[in-house]
Amino acid sequence: MPASELQTLRDRTHRSLDVLDGDVDRFTATRSNDAEWDPVVKVHTGHYNTGSTMDVAVPPLSVVQLDELLQSLRLTPLTV
């Protein structure tokens, strides 16, 4: 695994643990928003008329979301 992908994966999974307050039991196989989940979302940074946005990394909170993240990094997903 290339170092940059490893760093991204590590950062995202650490963020997942932060969001879940360290409770790995809350990291489930699926979540209700799996179909809409995207590893990166664009957020408006100011007034909507300016069109200014920035990419925000979204932590995976389920196995399905983690697989989506792995695929976005061109890595092998956990499930088939």
WOGILIN-V552453 format. One line per field, one symbol per residue. phi: phi as a letter, one per 40 degrees, with the letter a starting at -180 (. if undefined). psi: psi as a letter, one per 20 degrees, with the letter a starting at -180 (. if undefined). A space follows every 10 residues. Layout:
phi->???
psi->???
//
This chain:
phi->.cdccccccc cccccdcccc fgcccccbcb bccdcccbcb bcbccacccc gcbacbcbcc bacdcccccd cccgbcccbb
psi->pqhghggggg gghhhghghj kjnihiorgr qhjghipphp qpppibphhh jprqppppqp jrgghggggg hhjlrprhr.
//
